[in-house]
Amino acid sequence: MSADPILILQMHRMGDLILTMPLLVHLLRHWPEHEVWVAAEPHFFQGLMPLLPNVVFFPPSHCAALAERHYEIAINLSSRPQALDCQARLKAARKLGPEFLSGSHPSDGLNQHIRGFWQLYRAALTQNNWNNAFHWADLHLLDLFEHPNLSRVPHPRPQAAKSGRIGLVLGASEAAKRPSIDFWARLARRLATEGAVPFLLGGSAEQELGREVARRADLQGSDLCGRLSIKDLAALMRTLDLCITPDTGPMHLADLVGVPVLNLSMGPVHARETGPTSPGQYVLRAAMSCVGCWQCHRSQLYCKQAFTPSGVAALVLSLLRGSGEPYVPPGLALSRTGRDFLGLHSLERLGTATELSCRPLLEDFWQAIFLFLYDPTQNALVTQRLNHLRSTFPNVVRNIASGLATLCSICAQHLKTHNSRLSDDFWRSQSPSIRLFSGYIHMQLQNGGYSTQAWGEALKNLDKTSTFFTNPS
């Protein structure tokens, strides 16, 4: 009898499917006796199949049949009802991700259970990703490791084709996440005058955008929007020296096939969780403390206004010439992607500008806390990062300690009055400095149905975290 297959349910957009690739490669390498099956949208996976010839793809319409099988591992990375229903009904030696609870109806999004520490953490990021430092591609993998070390997970290295060709990916899932038509036209025209060969890239949704950018830039013949399949787009990208792109599916495709990327990270996106994953890529963000939000609540998109065609063009030309440090436009921050000692995605700030925001250190601290909660041997990392945060931003550490004390008091009061359930906005009402943690605790309690065991686990995590502040070393 053949070994049970491994099933991955990923029914979201192209970028989400591409971010699943490191997981698929890892499964193929370390479980070679098991076939790897993926349920995804055909118009996304068909163009990606040549990149993973040993993966078997199925459309979502096959979920009912897939639910009848037994699997070695079943991982659901989708929030779609049919994925949650399939995950609940199938049998597997190990399940990870969300599924409907027994007896619930697929339309009832409240009656679901999430398996896996990191899958639960990922779900808790919804509307609450402030201070998250984990990349989604890494979160897909971490539950498969006893210790959170991804240093052996391979990643492509970007290499320029030396062709003079530059790709400009025009679109994104939201207008707030991409530059304007005028921005792209002025940037393309400037690059062309410097001897580069710009190509305007995008899907069918960007066809009108591509025509207008080409017209304004007077670069007829450069517009390829809507003319290439995913397979052809990947082939073209391999001929580029650089791909300039917002946070979108084609950016992840370029990153996957080893194309140098300059990610224009603007709008409600967080480069530490959905930016390019390969080491050596570039991320350009506004030099503002509010970058990396889930949804902008300000009167204007100030982070988007910080980008100018002239500034980005100067940066691009400095990258292409490769002489000295890259030029960093005023009001913007340039980072290079990397992998830390645990193999986790990282961003290294470039340039001489002083980092005035506490955000990077706060993100690193909470990353260490969750690594420690999963693997207690990471306690020294927590102490190191807490001490660094304390020496640089002592008031922030005092705010965290105060927030944790308040959180302990609230939980104690709930248990004292036998009121086990927290209000729906509980996590949001906590101090911003601990909201990532309170959101996880809240999700942990909901996921456990506010049972005695769930409260025990939540209080244990709260106690473990608070100890670093009550017994500093």
C-alpha positions as CSV (number, residue, x, y, z in Angstrom):
1,M,0.0,0.0,0.0
2,S,1.4,3.4,-0.9
3,A,2.0,6.0,1.8
4,D,-0.7,8.5,2.6
5,P,-0.3,11.9,0.8
6,I,0.2,15.3,2.4
7,L,-2.5,17.8,1.7
8,I,-2.2,21.6,1.6
9,L,-5.3,23.8,1.3
10,Q,-4.4,27.2,-0.1
11,M,-7.3,28.8,-2.0
12,H,-6.4,32.5,-1.8
13,R,-4.6,34.8,-4.3
14,M,-1.5,34.1,-6.4
15,G,0.8,35.7,-3.9
16,D,-0.5,33.6,-1.1
17,L,0.1,30.4,-3.2
18,I,3.6,31.5,-4.0
19,L,4.4,32.1,-0.3
20,T,3.5,28.5,0.2
21,M,6.3,27.3,-2.1
22,P,9.0,27.1,0.7
23,L,6.6,24.8,2.6
24,L,6.0,22.6,-0.4
25,V,9.7,22.4,-1.2
26,H,10.4,21.4,2.4
27,L,7.7,18.7,2.4
28,L,9.0,17.2,-0.9
29,R,12.5,17.1,0.5
30,H,11.8,15.7,3.9
31,W,8.8,13.4,3.2
32,P,9.8,12.0,-0.2
33,E,7.8,8.8,0.3
34,H,4.5,10.9,0.5
35,E,2.9,12.7,-2.5
36,V,2.2,16.4,-1.9
37,W,-1.2,17.5,-2.9
38,V,-2.4,21.1,-3.1
39,A,-5.9,22.5,-3.5
40,A,-5.8,25.9,-5.1
41,E,-7.4,28.0,-7.8
42,P,-6.5,26.7,-11.3
43,H,-5.8,30.1,-12.9
44,F,-3.0,30.5,-10.3
45,F,-1.6,27.0,-10.0
46,Q,-1.5,26.2,-13.7
47,G,1.3,28.7,-14.4
48,L,3.2,27.6,-11.3
49,M,3.1,23.8,-12.0
50,P,6.4,23.9,-14.0
51,L,8.1,25.2,-10.9
52,L,6.9,22.3,-8.8
53,P,6.6,19.3,-11.1
54,N,6.3,16.8,-8.3
55,V,3.3,18.5,-6.6
56,V,-0.2,17.3,-7.5
57,F,-2.7,20.2,-7.8
58,F,-6.5,20.1,-7.4
59,P,-9.2,22.8,-7.9
60,P,-11.4,23.7,-5.0
61,S,-14.3,21.8,-6.6
62,H,-12.5,18.6,-5.6
63,C,-12.6,19.4,-1.9
64,A,-15.5,17.0,-1.2
65,A,-13.5,14.1,-2.7
66,L,-10.3,15.2,-1.0
67,A,-12.2,15.1,2.4
68,E,-12.8,11.4,2.0
69,R,-9.0,10.5,2.1
70,H,-6.6,9.8,4.9
71,Y,-3.4,11.9,4.9
72,E,-0.1,11.9,6.7
73,I,-0.3,15.7,7.2
74,A,-3.1,18.1,6.3
75,I,-2.4,21.8,6.5
76,N,-5.2,24.3,5.9
77,L,-3.9,27.8,5.0
78,S,-7.2,29.1,3.7
79,S,-10.1,30.7,5.4
80,R,-12.6,29.8,2.8
81,P,-15.6,27.7,4.1
82,Q,-15.0,24.8,1.8
83,A,-11.4,24.5,3.0
84,L,-12.5,24.6,6.7
85,D,-15.2,22.0,6.0
86,C,-12.7,19.8,4.1
87,Q,-10.1,20.0,6.9
88,A,-12.8,19.1,9.5
89,R,-14.0,16.0,7.6
90,L,-10.7,14.5,6.4
91,K,-8.6,12.1,8.5
92,A,-4.9,12.7,9.0
93,A,-2.1,11.6,11.3
94,R,-1.5,15.3,11.9
95,K,-3.6,18.4,11.2
96,L,-2.6,22.0,11.2
97,G,-4.7,25.1,10.6
98,P,-8.4,26.0,11.0
99,E,-11.3,23.7,10.6
100,F,-15.0,23.8,11.4
101,L,-15.9,22.2,14.7
102,S,-18.0,19.0,14.6
103,G,-21.7,19.9,14.2
104,S,-21.2,23.4,13.0
105,H,-22.4,24.7,9.7
106,P,-20.0,26.0,7.1
107,S,-21.6,29.4,7.1
108,D,-20.9,29.8,10.9
109,G,-17.4,31.3,11.0
110,L,-17.4,31.4,14.8
111,N,-17.5,27.6,15.2
112,Q,-14.0,26.7,14.2
113,H,-10.9,25.4,15.8
114,I,-7.3,26.1,14.9
115,R,-4.6,23.5,15.3
116,G,-0.9,24.4,15.7
117,F,0.8,27.1,17.8
118,W,2.0,29.1,14.8
119,Q,-1.2,28.7,12.9
120,L,-3.1,30.1,15.9
121,Y,-0.5,32.9,16.1
122,R,-1.1,33.7,12.4
123,A,-4.9,33.8,12.9
124,A,-4.4,36.2,15.8
125,L,-2.7,38.7,13.5
126,T,-6.0,39.6,11.8
127,Q,-6.5,43.3,12.4
128,N,-3.7,43.0,15.0
129,N,-0.4,42.7,13.2
130,W,1.2,45.7,14.8
131,N,4.7,44.6,16.1
132,N,4.6,41.3,14.3
133,A,8.0,40.3,13.0
134,F,7.3,36.9,11.5
135,H,6.9,36.4,7.7
136,W,3.9,34.5,6.6
137,A,6.0,32.1,4.6
138,D,7.9,31.2,7.8
139,L,4.7,30.8,9.8
140,H,3.6,28.2,7.3
141,L,6.6,26.1,8.2
142,L,7.3,26.6,11.9
143,D,4.7,24.1,13.3
144,L,6.6,21.3,11.5
145,F,9.8,22.0,13.6
146,E,10.3,21.0,17.2
147,H,12.6,23.9,17.6
148,P,12.0,27.1,15.6
149,N,15.0,26.8,13.4
150,L,14.5,27.3,9.6
151,S,18.2,27.6,8.7
152,R,18.1,24.5,6.5
153,V,15.1,25.7,4.4
154,P,16.5,26.8,1.0
155,H,15.8,30.2,-0.6
156,P,16.8,31.4,-4.1
157,R,19.4,34.0,-4.4
158,P,18.6,37.0,-6.7
159,Q,20.9,37.5,-9.7
160,A,20.6,40.1,-12.4
161,A,20.5,39.0,-16.0
162,K,22.8,41.8,-17.2
163,S,20.3,42.6,-19.9
164,G,19.4,46.3,-19.1
165,R,15.8,45.3,-18.7
166,I,13.8,46.6,-15.8
167,G,10.3,45.2,-14.9
168,L,7.7,47.6,-13.4
169,V,4.8,45.7,-11.8
170,L,2.0,48.2,-11.9
171,G,-0.8,46.7,-9.9
172,A,-1.7,45.5,-6.5
173,S,-4.8,44.1,-4.7
174,E,-5.8,47.7,-3.6
175,A,-5.0,51.1,-5.1
176,A,-3.6,52.2,-1.8
177,K,-0.8,49.6,-2.1
178,R,0.5,50.7,-5.5
179,P,1.9,53.9,-7.1
180,S,-0.2,56.1,-9.3
181,I,-0.3,56.2,-13.1
182,D,1.6,59.4,-13.1
183,F,4.3,58.0,-10.8
184,W,4.9,54.9,-13.0
185,A,4.9,57.0,-16.2
186,R,7.5,59.5,-14.8
187,L,9.6,56.6,-13.4
188,A,9.6,54.6,-16.6
189,R,10.4,57.7,-18.7
190,R,13.4,58.6,-16.5
191,L,14.8,55.0,-16.5
192,A,14.5,54.9,-20.3
193,T,16.4,58.2,-20.7
194,E,19.2,56.6,-18.6
195,G,19.5,53.7,-21.0
196,A,17.4,51.1,-19.2
197,V,14.6,49.1,-21.0
198,P,11.4,49.3,-18.9
199,F,8.7,46.6,-19.3
200,L,5.2,47.3,-17.8
201,L,3.9,44.1,-16.2
202,G,0.6,43.1,-14.8
203,G,-2.4,40.9,-15.3
204,S,-5.7,41.5,-17.2
205,A,-6.8,43.9,-14.4
206,E,-3.9,46.2,-15.2
207,Q,-4.5,46.4,-19.0
208,E,-6.0,49.9,-18.9
209,L,-3.4,51.0,-16.4
210,G,-0.6,49.6,-18.6
211,R,-1.8,51.4,-21.7
212,E,-2.1,54.7,-19.9
213,V,1.3,54.5,-18.3
214,A,2.9,53.6,-21.7
215,R,1.1,56.5,-23.4
216,R,2.2,59.1,-20.8
217,A,5.8,57.7,-20.8
218,D,5.9,57.6,-24.6
219,L,7.1,54.0,-24.4
220,Q,4.8,52.2,-26.8
221,G,5.8,48.5,-27.0
222,S,6.7,48.4,-23.3
223,D,3.3,47.4,-22.1
224,L,2.9,43.7,-21.5
225,C,0.0,43.9,-19.0
226,G,-2.5,41.1,-19.6
227,R,-0.5,39.6,-22.4
228,L,1.5,37.0,-20.5
229,S,0.5,33.8,-18.7
230,I,2.1,33.2,-15.3
231,K,4.6,30.8,-17.0
232,D,5.5,33.4,-19.6
233,L,5.8,36.1,-17.0
234,A,8.2,34.0,-15.0
235,A,10.3,33.4,-18.1
236,L,10.4,37.1,-18.9
237,M,11.3,38.0,-15.3
238,R,14.4,35.8,-15.5
239,T,15.7,38.2,-18.2
240,L,15.5,41.3,-15.9
241,D,18.1,43.1,-14.0
242,L,15.6,44.4,-11.5
243,C,11.9,44.1,-10.8
244,I,10.3,47.3,-9.2
245,T,7.1,46.3,-7.6
246,P,4.5,46.9,-4.9
247,D,3.6,44.1,-2.5
248,T,1.7,41.8,-4.9
249,G,1.6,38.3,-6.5
250,P,4.1,39.1,-9.3
251,M,6.5,40.4,-6.7
252,H,6.5,37.0,-5.0
253,L,6.9,35.3,-8.4
254,A,10.0,37.5,-9.2
255,D,11.4,36.7,-5.8
256,L,10.8,33.0,-6.3
257,V,12.6,32.7,-9.6
258,G,15.6,34.6,-8.4
259,V,15.1,38.1,-9.9
260,P,16.5,41.1,-8.0
261,V,13.5,42.9,-6.4
262,L,13.0,46.5,-5.2
263,N,9.7,46.3,-3.2
264,L,7.9,49.7,-3.0
265,S,6.2,48.9,0.3
266,M,3.4,51.4,0.6
267,G,-0.2,51.5,2.0
268,P,-1.5,48.9,4.5
269,V,1.2,46.2,4.0
270,H,3.8,44.9,6.4
271,A,7.1,44.1,4.7
272,R,8.2,41.8,7.6
273,E,5.3,39.6,7.0
274,T,4.5,39.7,3.2
275,G,7.5,41.3,1.6
276,P,10.1,39.4,-0.5
277,T,11.5,36.4,1.3
278,S,14.8,35.7,-0.4
279,P,18.0,37.1,1.1
280,G,19.4,40.1,-0.7
281,Q,16.2,41.8,-1.9
282,Y,15.5,45.5,-1.3
283,V,12.5,47.0,0.5
284,L,11.7,50.7,0.4
285,R,9.3,52.1,3.0
286,A,8.3,55.5,4.3
287,A,10.5,56.5,7.2
288,M,7.5,56.6,9.5
289,S,6.6,54.7,12.7
290,C,3.2,53.8,11.4
291,V,4.3,51.6,8.4
292,G,3.3,48.0,8.5
293,C,-0.4,48.6,9.4
294,W,-3.3,46.3,8.7
295,Q,-5.5,49.2,7.7
296,C,-4.7,52.9,7.5
297,H,-6.9,55.1,9.8
298,R,-5.2,58.4,9.0
299,S,-6.8,61.2,6.8
300,Q,-4.3,60.6,4.0
301,L,-1.8,57.8,2.9
302,Y,1.3,59.7,4.1
303,C,3.4,56.6,3.6
304,K,2.5,56.5,-0.1
305,Q,3.1,60.3,-0.6
306,A,6.7,59.8,0.6
307,F,7.5,58.0,-2.6
308,T,8.6,60.2,-5.6
309,P,9.5,59.1,-9.1
310,S,12.8,61.1,-9.0
311,G,13.8,59.6,-5.7
312,V,13.0,56.0,-6.7
313,A,14.7,56.5,-10.0
314,A,17.9,57.7,-8.3
315,L,17.8,54.6,-6.0
316,V,17.2,52.3,-8.9
317,L,20.1,53.7,-10.9
318,S,22.4,53.4,-7.9
319,L,21.4,49.7,-7.6
320,L,22.0,49.0,-11.2
321,R,25.4,50.7,-11.2
322,G,26.4,48.7,-8.1
323,S,29.0,51.2,-6.9
324,G,29.0,51.9,-3.2
325,E,26.0,52.1,-0.9
326,P,22.6,52.5,-2.6
327,Y,21.1,55.9,-2.6
328,V,18.3,56.4,-0.1
329,P,15.7,59.0,-1.0
330,P,14.7,61.6,1.6
331,G,11.8,60.6,3.8
332,L,12.2,56.9,2.9
333,A,14.0,53.9,4.5
334,L,15.8,51.3,2.6
335,S,16.2,47.7,3.9
336,R,17.8,44.5,2.6
337,T,16.2,41.2,3.3
338,G,18.1,38.5,5.1
339,R,17.9,35.4,7.3
340,D,18.9,35.5,11.0
341,F,20.6,32.8,13.0
342,L,17.4,30.8,13.2
343,G,16.8,31.1,9.4
344,L,13.9,33.5,10.0
345,H,13.2,36.4,7.6
346,S,14.8,39.7,8.6
347,L,15.2,43.3,7.4
348,E,18.4,45.2,7.7
349,R,18.1,48.9,7.6
350,L,20.6,50.5,5.2
351,G,22.0,54.0,5.0
352,T,23.2,56.4,7.7
353,A,19.9,57.7,8.9
354,T,19.3,57.1,12.6
355,E,16.3,54.9,13.5
356,L,14.2,57.0,15.8
357,S,11.3,54.6,16.1
358,C,11.1,51.8,18.7
359,R,9.2,49.6,16.3
360,P,12.0,47.4,15.0
361,L,13.2,46.6,18.6
362,L,9.7,46.1,19.8
363,E,9.0,43.7,16.9
364,D,12.2,41.8,17.7
365,F,11.3,41.6,21.3
366,W,7.8,40.1,20.7
367,Q,9.3,37.8,18.2
368,A,11.6,36.4,20.9
369,I,8.7,36.1,23.3
370,F,6.7,33.9,20.9
371,L,9.8,31.9,20.0
372,F,10.3,31.3,23.8
373,L,6.6,30.3,24.4
374,Y,7.0,27.7,21.6
375,D,10.5,26.6,22.7
376,P,11.7,27.5,26.2
377,T,15.3,27.2,25.2
378,Q,15.0,30.6,23.5
379,N,14.8,32.4,26.9
380,A,18.3,33.9,26.5
381,L,17.1,35.6,23.2
382,V,14.2,37.2,25.1
383,T,16.6,38.5,27.8
384,Q,19.0,39.9,25.2
385,R,16.3,41.7,23.2
386,L,14.6,43.0,26.3
387,N,17.8,44.4,27.6
388,H,18.5,46.1,24.2
389,L,15.0,47.6,24.2
390,R,15.3,48.7,27.8
391,S,18.7,50.5,27.2
392,T,17.3,52.3,24.1
393,F,13.7,52.9,25.0
394,P,13.2,52.5,28.8
395,N,9.7,54.0,28.8
396,V,8.5,51.4,26.3
397,V,9.7,48.6,28.6
398,R,7.9,50.2,31.5
399,N,4.7,50.4,29.4
400,I,5.0,46.7,28.5
401,A,5.5,45.8,32.2
402,S,2.5,47.9,33.2
403,G,0.3,46.5,30.4
404,L,1.2,42.9,31.4
405,A,0.3,43.7,35.1
406,T,-3.0,45.1,34.0
407,L,-3.6,42.0,31.8
408,C,-2.9,39.7,34.8
409,S,-5.3,41.7,37.0
410,I,-8.1,41.5,34.4
411,C,-7.7,37.7,34.0
412,A,-7.6,37.2,37.7
413,Q,-10.8,39.2,38.1
414,H,-12.5,37.2,35.4
415,L,-11.6,33.9,37.1
416,K,-12.6,35.2,40.6
417,T,-16.1,36.2,39.4
418,H,-16.4,33.0,37.3
419,N,-16.9,35.1,34.2
420,S,-14.7,33.1,31.9
421,R,-15.5,34.9,28.6
422,L,-13.8,38.1,27.5
423,S,-15.6,40.8,25.5
424,D,-15.0,40.7,21.7
425,D,-12.9,43.9,21.9
426,F,-10.8,42.8,24.9
427,W,-7.5,42.5,23.0
428,R,-8.1,45.9,21.3
429,S,-8.6,47.6,24.7
430,Q,-5.1,46.7,25.9
431,S,-2.1,48.9,25.7
432,P,-0.7,49.1,22.1
433,S,2.7,47.9,23.4
434,I,1.2,44.5,24.4
435,R,-1.7,44.3,22.0
436,L,0.0,41.6,19.8
437,F,0.4,39.4,23.0
438,S,-3.1,40.2,24.3
439,G,-4.6,39.3,20.9
440,Y,-2.9,35.9,21.0
441,I,-4.1,35.2,24.6
442,H,-7.6,36.2,23.5
443,M,-7.5,34.0,20.5
444,Q,-6.0,31.1,22.6
445,L,-9.0,31.4,25.0
446,Q,-11.5,31.5,22.1
447,N,-9.9,28.6,20.4
448,G,-10.2,26.5,23.5
449,G,-13.8,27.5,24.1
450,Y,-12.8,29.2,27.4
451,S,-12.4,25.8,29.0
452,T,-10.4,25.3,32.2
453,Q,-7.6,23.9,30.1
454,A,-7.6,27.0,27.8
455,W,-7.5,29.3,30.7
456,G,-4.7,27.3,32.2
457,E,-2.6,27.6,29.0
458,A,-3.3,31.3,28.6
459,L,-2.3,32.1,32.2
460,K,0.8,29.9,31.9
461,N,1.9,32.0,28.9
462,L,1.1,35.2,30.7
463,D,3.1,34.1,33.7
464,K,6.1,33.0,31.6
465,T,6.1,36.4,29.8
466,S,5.7,38.4,32.9
467,T,8.6,36.7,34.6
468,F,11.1,38.5,32.4
469,F,9.9,41.7,33.9
470,T,9.5,40.6,37.6
471,N,12.9,38.8,37.6
472,P,15.1,40.7,35.1
473,S,18.6,39.4,34.6
